[in-house]
Amino acid sequence: MKRGYETANCAAYDLLRQFSKENRKNQTEAESILWKAIRASQCGVRFRRQHIIGDYIADFVCLSKKLIIEVDGGYHGRTAQIVSDEQRTEDLR
């Protein structure tokens, strides 16, 4: 039986795990502010940050509520990134 938190693409896991660790060490200012507000179950639910789901690394995830929060920076306004973000959103739904 597959548990709910085992959601990563096994073929890409090692690479995604490296990126995930780097993202946690080098979070943006916006991510840092949000993490301070939601970490340690301050919202009544547990969040994970830089959590791997499929081929993606979600900024913040509450598995029990099936909630994903993405904090997008300036480069997300570029046309190519908008298309990529839309595909990511659809895949994660």
Phi, psi and omega per residue, in radians:
M1 nan 2.300 -3.141
K2 -1.496 2.221 3.121
R3 -1.424 2.750 -3.058
G4 -1.064 -0.472 -3.086
Y5 -1.552 -0.086 3.119
E6 -1.587 1.314 -2.987
T7 -1.990 0.013 -3.045
A8 -1.415 2.662 2.994
N9 -1.266 2.011 -3.052
C10 -1.062 -0.642 -3.102
A11 -1.144 -0.555 -3.079
A12 -1.847 0.070 -2.974
Y13 -1.027 -0.822 -3.068
D14 -1.045 -0.759 3.124
L15 -1.173 -0.789 3.127
L16 -1.095 -0.637 3.132
R17 -1.108 -0.717 3.089
Q18 -1.081 -0.821 3.125
F19 -1.078 -0.701 -3.133
S20 -1.070 -0.773 3.116
K21 -1.109 -0.751 3.119
E22 -1.109 -0.706 3.125
N23 -1.108 -0.651 3.110
R24 -1.177 -0.655 3.134
K25 -1.264 -0.556 -3.042
N26 -2.094 0.893 -3.104
Q27 -1.259 2.677 3.113
T28 -1.265 2.913 3.118
E29 -1.068 -0.727 3.133
A30 -1.109 -0.726 3.102
E31 -1.119 -0.707 3.130
S32 -1.080 -0.773 3.135
I33 -1.107 -0.797 -3.139
L34 -1.141 -0.745 -3.121
W35 -1.061 -0.689 3.097
K36 -1.070 -0.537 -3.116
A37 -1.422 -0.473 -3.018
I38 -1.990 -0.155 -3.089
R39 -1.222 2.886 3.058
A40 0.962 0.654 3.054
S41 1.000 0.513 3.137
Q42 -1.127 -0.362 3.135
C43 -1.670 0.050 -3.120
G44 1.584 -0.060 3.071
V45 -2.392 2.800 -3.112
R46 -1.623 2.283 3.050
F47 -1.924 2.596 2.964
R48 -1.960 2.620 3.076
R49 -2.039 2.580 -3.105
Q50 0.907 0.951 -3.078
H51 -1.677 2.316 -3.112
I52 -1.409 2.226 3.045
I53 -2.341 2.020 -3.110
G54 1.071 -2.128 3.124
D55 -1.746 0.239 -3.021
Y56 -2.119 2.780 2.983
I57 -2.033 1.925 3.134
A58 -1.443 2.424 -3.121
D59 -1.046 -0.918 -3.127
F60 -2.434 2.421 -3.107
V61 -2.417 2.342 2.930
C62 -1.946 1.790 -3.054
L63 -1.142 -0.668 -3.091
S64 -1.136 -0.486 -3.137
K65 -1.813 -0.012 -3.084
K66 0.914 0.854 -3.092
L67 -2.052 2.282 3.085
I68 -2.100 2.308 3.075
I69 -2.056 2.166 3.072
E70 -1.929 2.283 3.090
V71 -1.873 1.829 -3.031
D72 -1.683 2.333 3.112
G73 -1.623 -2.944 -3.040
G74 -1.042 -0.617 -3.088
Y75 -1.185 -0.234 3.122
H76 -1.262 -0.131 3.087
G77 -1.479 -0.178 3.123
R78 -1.241 2.527 -3.064
T79 -0.954 -0.869 -3.120
A80 -1.085 -0.661 -3.136
Q81 -1.238 -0.603 3.104
I82 -1.053 -0.786 3.118
V83 -1.095 -0.785 3.125
S84 -1.087 -0.738 3.125
D85 -1.125 -0.676 3.110
E86 -1.114 -0.716 3.104
Q87 -1.142 -0.744 3.109
R88 -1.034 -0.807 -3.138
T89 -1.034 -0.787 -3.138
E90 -1.128 -0.762 3.138
D91 -1.105 -0.696 -3.096
L92 -1.298 -0.413 3.066
R93 -1.113 nan nan
